[in-house]
Amino acid sequence: MRLWGNDYNKMELAGAFGDLGTLIPFVVGYITLNKMDPLGILVAFGVFKIFVGLYFRTPVPVQPMKAIGGMAIAHAGSITPGRIWGSGIFTGFFWLLMGLTGAITWIEKITTKPVVRGIMVGLGLSFVVEGLSMMRGTPWIAIGGVMITLLFLKSKRFPAMLCLLAYGIMVAFIQEPELIGELSNLSIRFRLPKLTFTRMTWQELFSGFVLLGLPQAPLTLGNAIIGTVAENNQYFPDRKVKAKTICIDHGVMNFISVLLGGIPCAMEREAWPVIFDSVQRQEERW
């Protein structure tokens, strides 16, 4: 199906799962360790992902902010949901201001290409190292995943990502058979998100600014804004985006996320190497 300039098929479905490897661990950590309501987190991510897909029409991922998420999960005993929301409010104000004043455009112009490439290479290498470390823990699972990837890497009938997802589900049930019984106890019900402004103190708001929001700003600048713009415009010259647009989008996105009880999020680029392949095939076919 083709709708609003986008194709919806098996290859696009496979590419849609490209950022789960970095999304799920942070979301699960926020829910289980920081005791945050999953409703606000999941609703916010769902809304934002639909929006960026329809608006940008390129593989721009929406991810949890990594510096904030890492600190919040590592110090779950002292980092309350109020502090996390406070960091999101700071992030929203900061990037909205940077976008509306045009400051981000000036910073983008003075940032040289080697700096952007260094961010991309460093990020890629860090994920390679982390992947190898995880493979060492369960080598039989890793070998199976590698074989499936190589076997279906060029297949359009059976996309490799969907095969890997099926493989992962099968392995999970083999390792923990009790999951089947637990899944059968799930129930579905609907409720509205709870607004957050009445559920955090001024102290949490200020400490969220200082402890979580400020350390995140440089990472978001290089990885989520300058890096995303550079890579998007290189691979999709007919669908270029501006740093100002991405910056303002970050600000609005975080305000809405915090209002719904969600977490600080950004258009970070970890998913690009995985999901670009399926989109590139669509571009070549067009």
C-alpha positions as CSV (number, residue, x, y, z in Angstrom):
1,M,0.0,0.0,0.0
2,R,1.2,3.5,-0.8
3,L,-0.1,6.3,1.3
4,W,1.1,10.0,1.6
5,G,4.3,9.2,-0.3
6,N,5.2,6.2,1.9
7,D,5.2,2.5,0.9
8,Y,3.8,0.0,3.4
9,N,5.1,-3.5,2.7
10,K,7.2,-6.3,4.2
11,M,10.5,-4.5,3.8
12,E,9.2,-1.4,5.5
13,L,7.7,-3.5,8.2
14,A,11.1,-5.1,8.8
15,G,12.8,-1.7,8.8
16,A,10.3,-0.4,11.4
17,F,11.9,-2.7,14.0
18,G,15.4,-1.4,13.5
19,D,15.6,0.6,16.7
20,L,14.1,-1.9,19.1
21,G,17.6,-2.9,20.3
22,T,18.1,0.5,21.9
23,L,14.5,1.4,22.6
24,I,13.3,-1.6,24.6
25,P,16.1,-1.7,27.3
26,F,15.6,1.9,28.2
27,V,11.8,1.7,28.3
28,V,11.9,-1.5,30.4
29,G,14.4,0.1,32.7
30,Y,12.2,3.2,33.2
31,I,9.2,1.1,33.9
32,T,10.7,-1.6,36.2
33,L,13.4,0.4,38.0
34,N,12.2,3.9,38.1
35,K,8.5,2.8,38.5
36,M,7.2,5.0,35.8
37,D,3.7,4.4,34.3
38,P,4.1,2.6,31.0
39,L,1.0,4.3,29.6
40,G,2.6,7.7,29.3
41,I,5.9,6.4,27.9
42,L,4.3,4.1,25.2
43,V,1.6,6.6,24.2
44,A,4.1,9.4,23.7
45,F,6.4,7.2,21.6
46,G,3.6,5.9,19.5
47,V,2.4,9.4,18.7
48,F,5.8,10.7,17.9
49,K,6.8,7.8,15.7
50,I,3.7,8.1,13.7
51,F,4.2,11.8,13.3
52,V,7.9,11.7,12.2
53,G,7.1,8.9,9.7
54,L,4.3,10.9,8.0
55,Y,6.1,14.2,8.2
56,F,9.7,13.5,7.3
57,R,9.1,10.3,5.3
58,T,12.7,9.2,6.0
59,P,13.9,6.7,8.7
60,V,14.2,9.3,11.4
61,P,14.2,7.3,14.7
62,V,12.6,8.5,18.0
63,Q,14.6,7.2,20.9
64,P,15.0,7.7,24.7
65,M,17.7,10.2,25.5
66,K,20.7,8.1,26.4
67,A,22.5,10.2,29.0
68,I,19.3,10.9,30.9
69,G,18.2,7.3,30.6
70,G,21.5,5.9,31.7
71,M,21.8,8.1,34.7
72,A,18.1,7.5,35.7
73,I,18.3,3.7,35.5
74,A,21.8,3.4,37.1
75,H,20.6,5.5,40.1
76,A,17.0,4.4,40.1
77,G,16.8,4.6,43.9
78,S,17.4,8.3,43.9
79,I,16.1,9.4,40.5
80,T,12.3,9.9,40.8
81,P,9.8,10.2,38.0
82,G,9.6,13.9,38.9
83,R,13.3,14.4,38.3
84,I,13.0,12.6,34.9
85,W,10.0,14.9,33.9
86,G,12.0,17.9,35.1
87,S,14.9,17.0,32.7
88,G,12.3,16.7,29.9
89,I,11.0,20.2,30.6
90,F,14.5,21.6,30.6
91,T,15.2,19.7,27.3
92,G,12.0,21.0,25.8
93,F,12.7,24.7,26.7
94,F,16.4,24.5,25.7
95,W,15.9,23.0,22.2
96,L,12.9,25.1,21.5
97,L,14.9,28.2,22.3
98,M,17.9,27.0,20.2
99,G,15.6,26.5,17.3
100,L,13.5,29.6,17.4
101,T,16.5,31.9,17.9
102,G,18.4,30.3,15.1
103,A,21.4,29.5,17.3
104,I,21.3,25.9,16.2
105,T,21.8,27.0,12.5
106,W,24.9,28.9,13.4
107,I,26.3,25.9,15.4
108,E,25.6,23.6,12.5
109,K,27.5,25.9,10.1
110,I,30.7,25.9,12.2
111,T,30.6,22.2,12.9
112,T,33.0,20.6,10.4
113,K,32.4,17.4,8.5
114,P,35.1,15.4,10.3
115,V,33.4,16.1,13.6
116,V,30.1,14.7,12.3
117,R,31.9,11.7,10.8
118,G,33.7,11.1,14.1
119,I,30.4,11.0,16.0
120,M,29.0,8.5,13.5
121,V,32.1,6.2,13.6
122,G,32.4,6.4,17.4
123,L,28.8,5.5,17.9
124,G,29.0,2.6,15.4
125,L,32.1,1.2,17.0
126,S,30.6,1.4,20.5
127,F,27.6,-0.7,19.3
128,V,29.9,-3.2,17.7
129,V,31.9,-3.6,20.9
130,E,28.7,-3.9,23.0
131,G,27.3,-6.5,20.5
132,L,30.4,-8.6,20.7
133,S,30.2,-8.6,24.5
134,M,26.6,-9.7,24.5
135,M,27.4,-12.5,21.9
136,R,30.1,-13.8,24.2
137,G,27.5,-14.4,27.0
138,T,25.3,-16.7,24.9
139,P,27.3,-17.8,21.9
140,W,24.8,-20.4,20.6
141,I,22.1,-17.7,20.3
142,A,24.5,-15.3,18.6
143,I,25.6,-17.9,16.1
144,G,22.0,-18.7,15.2
145,G,21.3,-15.0,14.8
146,V,24.3,-14.4,12.6
147,M,23.4,-17.4,10.3
148,I,19.8,-16.2,9.9
149,T,21.1,-12.7,9.1
150,L,23.5,-13.9,6.4
151,L,20.9,-16.3,5.0
152,F,18.1,-13.8,4.6
153,L,20.1,-10.5,4.3
154,K,19.2,-10.0,0.6
155,S,15.8,-11.7,0.7
156,K,12.7,-9.5,0.0
157,R,10.3,-12.4,0.5
158,F,11.6,-13.1,4.0
159,P,13.2,-9.9,5.4
160,A,16.1,-10.7,7.8
161,M,14.8,-8.5,10.6
162,L,11.4,-10.3,10.7
163,C,13.2,-13.7,10.7
164,L,15.4,-12.5,13.6
165,L,12.4,-11.3,15.6
166,A,10.7,-14.8,15.1
167,Y,14.0,-16.4,16.2
168,G,14.2,-14.2,19.3
169,I,10.6,-15.1,20.3
170,M,11.3,-18.8,19.9
171,V,14.5,-18.6,21.9
172,A,12.7,-16.6,24.7
173,F,10.0,-19.3,25.0
174,I,12.7,-22.1,25.0
175,Q,14.7,-20.4,27.8
176,E,11.6,-19.4,29.8
177,P,8.6,-21.7,29.1
178,E,6.6,-20.0,31.9
179,L,6.3,-16.9,29.6
180,I,3.5,-18.7,27.8
181,G,1.4,-18.9,30.9
182,E,2.2,-15.3,31.9
183,L,1.1,-14.0,28.5
184,S,-2.2,-15.9,28.8
185,N,-3.0,-13.8,31.9
186,L,-2.7,-10.5,30.1
187,S,-5.8,-8.3,29.9
188,I,-6.6,-5.2,27.8
189,R,-8.2,-2.1,29.1
190,F,-8.2,1.6,28.1
191,R,-7.4,4.6,30.2
192,L,-6.2,8.2,29.7
193,P,-2.6,9.3,30.6
194,K,-2.3,11.3,33.9
195,L,-0.9,14.8,33.6
196,T,2.4,15.2,35.4
197,F,2.5,18.8,36.6
198,T,0.7,18.1,39.8
199,R,2.9,15.1,40.5
200,M,6.4,16.7,40.9
201,T,7.9,19.2,43.2
202,W,9.9,22.3,42.5
203,Q,13.0,20.5,44.0
204,E,12.6,17.6,41.6
205,L,12.1,20.0,38.7
206,F,15.4,21.9,39.5
207,S,17.4,18.8,40.2
208,G,16.2,17.2,37.0
209,F,17.5,20.3,35.1
210,V,21.0,20.1,36.7
211,L,21.6,16.3,37.2
212,L,20.0,15.0,34.0
213,G,19.1,17.7,31.5
214,L,22.5,19.6,31.3
215,P,24.7,16.5,30.7
216,Q,22.4,15.4,27.9
217,A,22.6,18.6,25.9
218,P,26.0,18.0,24.1
219,L,25.0,14.4,23.2
220,T,21.7,15.6,21.7
221,L,23.4,18.4,19.8
222,G,25.9,16.1,18.1
223,N,24.1,12.9,17.7
224,A,20.4,13.7,17.5
225,I,20.5,17.0,15.6
226,I,23.6,17.7,13.7
227,G,24.3,14.0,13.0
228,T,20.7,13.2,12.0
229,V,20.5,16.2,9.6
230,A,23.8,15.3,8.0
231,E,23.0,11.7,7.4
232,N,19.4,12.3,6.3
233,N,20.4,14.9,3.8
234,Q,23.2,12.7,2.4
235,Y,21.0,9.6,1.9
236,F,17.8,11.5,1.0
237,P,18.8,14.7,-0.9
238,D,15.2,15.1,-2.2
239,R,13.8,15.1,1.3
240,K,16.3,17.3,3.1
241,V,15.6,18.5,6.7
242,K,16.9,21.5,8.5
243,A,18.6,21.6,11.9
244,K,16.2,24.3,13.0
245,T,13.2,22.0,12.2
246,I,14.7,19.1,14.1
247,C,15.5,21.3,17.0
248,I,12.0,22.8,17.3
249,D,10.6,19.3,16.9
250,H,12.7,18.1,19.9
251,G,11.4,20.9,22.0
252,V,7.7,20.3,21.2
253,M,8.1,16.6,21.4
254,N,9.6,16.7,24.9
255,F,6.9,19.0,26.2
256,I,4.2,16.7,25.0
257,S,6.0,13.6,26.3
258,V,6.4,15.1,29.8
259,L,2.8,16.3,29.9
260,L,1.6,12.7,29.2
261,G,3.9,11.2,31.8
262,G,6.5,10.0,29.3
263,I,10.3,10.3,29.2
264,P,12.8,12.7,27.5
265,C,13.2,11.6,23.9
266,A,15.2,12.6,20.8
267,M,15.7,11.7,17.2
268,E,18.9,9.8,17.9
269,R,20.6,7.9,15.2
270,E,21.4,4.4,16.6
271,A,18.7,2.8,14.4
272,W,20.0,4.2,11.1
273,P,22.5,1.5,10.1
274,V,19.9,-1.1,10.6
275,I,16.8,0.4,9.1
276,F,18.5,2.2,6.2
277,D,19.0,-0.9,4.2
278,S,15.3,-1.6,3.7
279,V,14.5,2.1,2.9
280,Q,17.4,2.2,0.4
281,R,16.0,-0.8,-1.5
282,Q,12.7,1.0,-1.8
283,E,14.4,4.1,-3.1
284,E,16.3,2.1,-5.7
285,R,13.0,0.4,-6.8
286,W,11.3,3.8,-7.2
